[in-house]
Structure formats: C-alpha cells, structure tokens
Amino acid sequence: HTYKVANNWHQVPDNVESASGCRALVWRTRWGHGIPNGTESSLTLEEHLVTSSRAMNPNDEPQDADYSYIPLFSDEVALLIIARIPRSDHPKLCCINTRYLTLIESGELSKIRRENRQIEASVIMLASGEHHCWEYSPHFESWRKLPVLPCEPSFYDGDKESFSVGYSLLISGRENGLSSVWRYEFLTNSWHRGPSMITSRCLFASANCGDVAYVAGGLMNKTILDSAEQYDPVDKSWKPLPNMRRRRQRCSGCFMDNKFYVIGGMDDDKILTCGEFYDREKRTWHLIPGMFNAMSSSISQSPPFLAVVDNELYALEPTSSRLKVYLKISNSWKDLGVVPVRTNYTRGWGVAFKSLGDRLIILGAVGNSEDNQSQGISIFTCRPDPNATDCQWDFHGRT
C-alpha cells in the first residue's frame, strides 16, 4: 500500500500530490553503494585523489569528454567518486555521454556500489489517480519520478501485488479482465510487460529471497491456491515450487533464516493461524502450528503486516495498532508498544508497513477518524530492538 508523500526533510515537487487517503503500493529496494575496499587498492578516496593529481603530466593532452568520466582523474578514481552519487540521480548521469549511459545500463556501476556491501534502501510509491511511481531514498533525502506505467487504465483501478528482486520491480494485477504483470527495470529506467506467472493469482504471499523471489498461495478466480513459484530476475522466468502444506489466500510472506515464510491468511471462510516455511536446500515445506495465534484477525481484515529487520520478524497488529516481534524459540510474540499510526479504524486497509534497510517504515493516518482524507497520511520510521519494551518512532512528514 502506498500514498503520495510530503517530507519535511526534502521539498517534494507539487506534482507529487494526489488525493490523500488513497490506496497504493510500497516496495522496498536494496542497492549497494560506497567505495569498494577490495584487494586491488587499500587507498582512501582522498589518497586516490592526491595520487591521481600528482600522476598527471602537465604535457598530457586532455581526454575527450565522451571518453573520460571526470577530466583530470583516472577512471579508477572517477568510478570511486561516481559510486557515491545517489541512485536517484543516475538518470541524469545517463545524459552526460554514451560512456556514462553504458556504465549504468550495463550494471557495472551497480556492481561497484555493491562491492562495498552497503545498502541504499528506498521506497517505491504508486498513488491512486497517478500514472507514475516515485522512488524515495531516505539516506540521500531525494525523490525520483519513475516513467509512466504504460498499462491500460483498468490496471490502475484494481488490486495489485508487488515485489522487488535484483534490479527488477514486478507488479501483478488485472488488465481488461485478464491477469497482467508489469516489470520495471532499474538499470534501464523502463517498464516491460511480463513475464506472467505460471498460475495467475492475486492476494498471494511474496518475498525477496536475495537472488530470486518467491510467491505462494493466493486466489485464482474463486479457487484458493496452495501452489508456489520462483522468479529468477536473471533469465526473467518462473519455475514451479512444491505445493504448500495449506492452501491460503490473503497471506503474507517474508524471508528469514534463509527460508521463505508464508504466514496467516484464509482457507475458504476459515482464518489460518499457522505458518509454514520453505527449505530451499531440501525443497520441502514445514508447517508451524499456531505461529500467528497471538494476532487477532477477522475475515474483513487486511493480510498480515510483516517485516524482517536484521533477521528478526516484526508484525503490526491492525486491531490494536501494536508492534510485535516474533520469538523463534518459543513460537510466540513479544509486544513492543503502540505504533504512531491508527490501524484499527480501517482494519489495516490503507496502511503500509515494510522494512527499509535496518529500519521499519509505516505509512498511515494518525487521527481517530476513518476519513483519511481529512487527516492526511503520515510517514514514520524506527530502528527496532527485539530486546526493548517499546520503539522510538521518527516522524518524516505528512501529506
């Protein structure tokens, strides 16, 4: 779920605005950044700059602009500098010359950023009534508008599920009455249709599992599914996985301890409190009875709100607006206090809850009214501690 966002750190352009209280989508993306510290060089950036300047011969002819990343600097030093530029500014780099364009679209710059094992977490937002997404990077306090999604108007009106993996963002929905999948490629800043899942579905669980993404369960027409699939962002293909132990819709997924978890949901009119996880090495599903017992739920409630930070599972309980952390050994949940967003008036609908790097992020209304349009949508983040008794939330703005 996502909304328009106004941020008190950074002035958001006027055309970001849309009707408040809208239904939307939030995606987490992870990007490496920083200066590589591999075996090729142990010099700091400053030492590289000094060394490069001294090595320059005053009689050398300057390189042509189309063949040099930064004049007066070697490519090695220039790439270290460019690697620090926020990803939201990469489309601007593509306009400099063809060498910059190739550097970014080939994935080479992303590889350099990834070598430092640092993360630039960002949120992708699509608000109702808008035909383009916005990417917000809290690390650089920057916004970037994505290209317009070239779908049919009917795709915007229906429910959508989404997940990101590798350098791709996939959105699944319905277009002119048929299932449809759109894919955004971050390296080329472009949208592409497909590939479609083996079994079309909605209201399913999904998770980014590092090198691949998993989806499981959901609803196909009026049939509740127990099937699961794996998406490979390299060859852009779907592969079937073994069926789950339970069929379920309105479930949620997460990746923890190198396992794909599917939790909660419904089977016909029965609310499921069990969870299960997929063992990637053994290719088997394992049931966890009562994993979601501590969470109150109802038929009209939204799918479970789950987020993993530092390999710890957190959940937001919509009926009480309370944050909880999962205790793996005892298969129970510990209370971490009330979140600053009211979720009980809408049974969780219209609220976004995700992990963002080493933080949790939540978007929603803070007032006591079901009318979100009169209250606006607020953005909060926190750095959770599973050993604490509550969390300190930081306010980032309101629509």
C-alpha positions in Angstrom: 0.0 0.0 0.0 1.4 3.5 -0.9 0.4 7.1 -0.9 1.6 10.5 -2.0 4.3 11.6 0.4 5.3 15.1 1.5 8.5 15.1 3.5 9.7 17.8 5.9 13.3 16.9 5.2 13.0 17.5 1.4 10.7 19.7 -0.5 8.5 17.4 -2.6 7.5 18.7 -6.1 3.9 19.9 -6.4 3.1 17.2 -8.9 3.7 14.5 -6.3 0.4 15.5 -4.7 -2.6 13.2 -5.1 -5.8 12.6 -3.2 -4.9 11.8 0.4 -6.1 8.6 2.0 -5.6 6.8 -1.3 -4.8 3.1 -1.8 -1.3 2.5 -3.0 1.7 0.2 -3.1 5.1 0.3 -1.3 8.1 -1.6 -2.4 11.5 -1.9 -0.8 14.6 -1.9 -2.9 18.1 -2.5 -1.9 21.1 -1.1 -3.6 24.8 -1.3 -2.8 26.8 2.0 -2.6 30.0 3.4 -1.5 33.7 2.9 -2.1 35.0 -0.6 -2.8 37.6 -1.8 -0.4 38.7 -4.9 -2.1 42.2 -6.2 -2.6 43.0 -4.1 -5.7 43.5 -0.9 -3.6 43.6 0.0 0.0 43.9 3.7 -0.5 41.2 6.1 0.7 39.3 8.3 -1.7 41.3 11.3 -0.6 44.6 9.4 -1.1 43.4 8.3 -4.6 42.7 12.0 -5.5 46.1 13.1 -4.4 47.9 10.3 -6.1 45.9 10.8 -9.3 46.6 14.5 -9.4 50.4 14.0 -8.9 50.4 11.4 -11.6 49.0 13.8 -14.2 51.6 15.1 -16.7 51.1 18.7 -17.5 52.0 18.0 -21.1 49.3 15.3 -21.4 46.5 16.1 -23.8 43.1 16.3 -22.1 40.8 13.4 -22.9 37.8 13.9 -25.0 34.7 14.4 -22.8 33.0 11.3 -24.3 35.8 9.1 -23.3 36.6 10.4 -19.8 34.3 10.1 -16.8 35.8 13.0 -15.0 38.5 15.2 -16.6 41.9 15.2 -14.9 41.1 12.0 -13.0 41.9 8.4 -13.9 38.9 6.1 -14.5 39.7 4.2 -11.3 39.4 7.4 -9.2 36.4 8.7 -11.2 34.4 5.5 -10.6 35.0 5.7 -6.9 33.6 9.2 -7.0 30.6 8.3 -9.2 29.8 5.3 -7.0 28.9 7.8 -4.2 26.2 9.5 -6.3 22.7 8.6 -5.1 20.8 6.2 -7.4 18.0 8.7 -7.8 20.5 10.9 -9.9 21.6 8.1 -12.2 19.1 9.1 -15.0 20.9 12.5 -15.0 24.3 10.7 -15.4 22.9 8.9 -18.5 22.5 12.2 -20.2 26.2 13.2 -19.9 27.6 11.0 -22.6 27.4 7.5 -24.1 30.1 6.2 -21.7 28.0 7.1 -18.6 25.0 5.6 -20.3 26.8 2.3 -20.8 28.2 2.4 -17.3 24.8 2.5 -15.8 22.7 0.3 -18.1 25.3 -2.4 -18.2 25.1 -2.7 -14.4 28.8 -2.0 -13.9 28.2 1.0 -11.6 25.8 -1.1 -9.5 28.4 -3.8 -9.3 31.0 -1.3 -7.9 28.5 0.0 -5.4 27.6 -3.5 -4.3 31.2 -4.5 -3.7 31.2 -2.3 -0.5 28.3 -4.4 0.9 26.5 -1.2 1.9 22.8 -0.7 1.3 20.8 2.2 -0.1 17.3 1.4 0.8 14.5 3.2 -1.0 10.7 3.1 -1.2 8.7 3.0 -4.4 5.2 4.6 -4.2 2.3 4.5 -6.6 -0.7 6.6 -5.5 -4.3 6.2 -6.7 -5.0 8.6 -9.5 -1.4 8.8 -10.7 0.2 7.0 -13.6 3.8 7.1 -12.4 5.7 5.9 -9.3 8.0 7.9 -7.1 11.2 6.5 -5.5 12.2 8.0 -2.2 15.7 7.5 -0.8 15.8 8.5 2.9 19.6 8.0 3.0 20.1 10.8 0.5 16.8 12.6 1.2 16.0 12.5 -2.5 13.0 11.8 -4.7 12.9 10.4 -8.3 10.0 10.1 -10.6 9.8 6.8 -12.5 8.4 6.7 -16.1 4.7 6.4 -16.6 3.5 2.8 -16.4 2.3 2.1 -20.0 -0.7 -0.1 -19.0 -4.4 0.1 -19.7 -6.4 2.3 -17.4 -8.2 -0.7 -15.9 -4.8 -1.8 -14.4 -4.8 1.2 -12.1 -8.3 0.6 -10.7 -7.9 -2.9 -9.4 -6.0 -4.5 -6.5 -2.3 -5.0 -7.1 0.5 -7.1 -5.5 4.2 -6.3 -5.9 7.7 -7.4 -5.0 11.2 -6.5 -6.0 14.2 -8.7 -6.7 17.6 -8.0 -8.2 17.2 -4.8 -10.3 13.5 -5.5 -11.1 10.2 -4.5 -9.6 7.2 -6.6 -10.6 3.5 -5.5 -10.2 0.8 -8.1 -10.6 -2.8 -7.0 -11.3 -5.7 -7.2 -13.8 -5.9 -5.5 -17.1 -9.1 -5.6 -19.2 -10.3 -8.5 -17.1 -7.2 -10.6 -17.5 -4.2 -11.2 -15.2 -1.3 -8.9 -16.1 2.3 -8.5 -14.8 4.4 -5.4 -15.4 8.2 -5.2 -14.7 10.2 -2.1 -14.0 14.0 -2.4 -14.7 16.0 0.0 -12.5 19.1 -0.2 -14.7 17.4 1.0 -17.9 14.7 3.0 -16.1 12.0 1.4 -18.2 8.8 -0.7 -18.0 8.2 -4.0 -19.7 5.3 -6.4 -19.8 5.6 -9.8 -18.1 6.6 -12.4 -17.7 3.3 -13.8 -16.4 3.3 -16.3 -13.6 2.7 -20.0 -14.3 -0.6 -19.7 -12.3 -2.2 -16.3 -12.3 -3.1 -15.2 -8.8 -4.0 -12.3 -6.5 -3.9 -11.8 -2.7 -0.8 -14.0 -2.5 2.3 -14.0 -0.3 5.7 -12.9 -1.8 9.2 -12.3 -0.6 12.6 -11.2 -2.0 15.0 -14.0 -1.2 18.1 -12.4 -2.4 18.9 -14.0 -5.7 15.3 -15.0 -6.5 11.8 -14.1 -5.4 9.0 -16.5 -4.2 5.3 -16.2 -4.5 2.8 -18.6 -2.8 -0.9 -19.1 -2.3 -3.5 -16.6 -3.3 -6.7 -16.6 -5.3 -7.2 -17.7 -8.9 -10.8 -16.8 -9.9 -12.6 -18.3 -6.9 -10.1 -21.0 -6.2 -7.8 -20.8 -3.2 -4.3 -21.9 -4.1 -1.5 -23.9 -2.4 0.9 -23.6 -5.3 4.1 -21.7 -5.2 6.6 -20.3 -7.8 10.1 -18.9 -8.0 11.0 -15.9 -10.2 14.6 -15.6 -11.5 15.5 -12.0 -12.4 18.5 -13.0 -14.5 16.6 -15.1 -17.1 13.3 -13.5 -16.2 11.4 -16.7 -15.9 9.1 -18.5 -13.5 9.7 -22.0 -12.1 7.2 -24.1 -10.1 7.9 -25.0 -6.4 6.4 -27.8 -4.4 2.9 -27.1 -3.1 2.5 -25.7 0.4 1.0 -27.7 3.3 -2.0 -25.5 3.4 -3.9 -23.6 0.7 -4.4 -20.0 1.7 -5.2 -16.5 0.4 -4.7 -13.1 2.0 -1.5 -14.4 3.4 1.8 -12.6 3.7 5.4 -13.7 3.1 8.9 -12.9 4.3 12.5 -14.2 4.1 14.2 -15.1 7.3 17.0 -17.5 8.2 17.4 -18.3 4.5 13.8 -19.6 4.4 10.7 -18.4 2.7 7.9 -18.0 5.3 4.2 -17.8 4.4 2.0 -16.8 7.4 -1.7 -16.3 8.1 -4.4 -15.9 5.5 -7.6 -17.7 4.9 -8.9 -21.0 3.6 -12.5 -20.5 2.5 -14.1 -18.8 5.5 -11.6 -20.2 8.0 -8.9 -17.9 9.4 -5.5 -19.6 9.5 -3.2 -19.0 12.4 -0.5 -21.4 11.3 2.6 -20.5 9.3 4.9 -22.6 7.1 8.3 -22.2 5.6 10.1 -23.4 2.5 13.5 -25.0 2.9 15.4 -24.0 -0.2 18.0 -26.8 0.2 15.6 -29.6 0.8 12.8 -28.2 -1.4 10.3 -29.0 1.3 7.6 -27.1 3.2 7.4 -27.3 7.0 4.2 -26.4 9.0 4.4 -24.2 12.1 1.1 -24.6 14.1 -0.1 -21.6 16.0 2.6 -19.2 14.6 0.0 -16.4 14.3 -2.1 -17.3 17.4 -1.3 -14.1 19.2 -2.6 -11.9 16.4 -6.2 -11.1 16.4 -7.8 -11.3 12.9 -11.1 -11.2 11.1 -12.5 -12.1 7.7 -12.6 -8.4 6.7 -9.1 -7.6 7.9 -6.1 -6.9 5.7 -3.4 -9.5 5.1 -0.8 -9.7 7.9 1.7 -6.9 8.1 5.2 -8.5 8.3 8.7 -7.1 8.0 12.1 -8.5 8.7 15.0 -6.4 10.0 18.3 -7.9 11.0 16.8 -11.4 10.6 14.1 -10.6 13.2 10.4 -10.8 12.2 8.1 -8.0 13.2 4.4 -7.7 12.8 1.8 -5.0 13.1 -1.5 -5.9 14.7 -4.2 -3.9 13.0 -6.9 -4.3 15.7 -4.7 -2.8 18.4 -2.1 -0.7 16.4 0.7 -2.5 18.3 4.1 -3.7 17.1 5.2 -7.2 18.0 8.4 -9.2 17.4 8.5 -13.0 16.9 10.3 -15.1 19.4 11.6 -18.1 17.3 12.4 -20.4 20.2 9.0 -20.2 22.0 6.9 -19.6 18.8 5.4 -16.6 20.5 5.2 -12.8 20.1 6.5 -10.0 22.3 4.8 -6.6 22.5 6.9 -3.6 21.5 4.3 -0.9 22.1 1.8 1.2 20.1 2.8 2.5 16.6 2.0 6.2 15.8 -0.4 5.3 13.0 -4.0 4.2 13.7 -4.8 0.9 12.0 -7.9 -0.3 13.9 -10.4 2.0 12.3 -9.8 0.6 8.8 -8.9 -3.0 9.9 -5.5 -2.5 8.4 -6.5 -1.3 4.9 -4.9 1.9 3.8 -1.7 1.3 5.9 1.8 0.4 4.7 4.3 -1.5 6.9 7.7 -2.6 5.5 11.3 -2.9 6.4 13.7 -0.3 4.9 17.3 -1.3 5.4 17.8 -1.5 9.2 14.6 0.3 10.0 10.8 -0.2 9.9 8.7 2.2 8.0 5.0 2.8 8.4 2.6 5.0 6.5 -1.0 5.8 7.5 -3.4 8.2 9.2 -2.7 9.3 12.8 -6.2 10.6 13.6 -9.2 8.9 15.2 -11.3 9.1 12.1 -11.9 6.6 9.3 -11.7 9.6 6.9 -8.0 9.6 6.0 -8.6 12.4 3.6 -9.2 14.8 6.5 -6.2 13.6 8.4 -3.6 13.0 5.7 -1.0 10.2 5.6 2.0 10.4 7.9 5.4 8.7 7.5 7.3 7.2 10.4 10.4 5.0 10.8 12.1 3.4 13.7 15.2 1.2 14.3 13.6 -1.7 16.2 15.3 -3.6 19.1 13.8 -7.0 19.8 15.1 -6.8 23.4 13.4 -3.4 24.1 9.9 -2.8 25.5 8.9 -0.2 23.0 10.2 1.6 19.9 11.1 5.2 19.2 9.5 6.4 16.0 10.8 9.2 13.9 8.4 11.4 12.0 9.3 12.2 8.4 6.3 14.2 7.1 2.6 14.2 6.3 0.6 14.5 3.1 
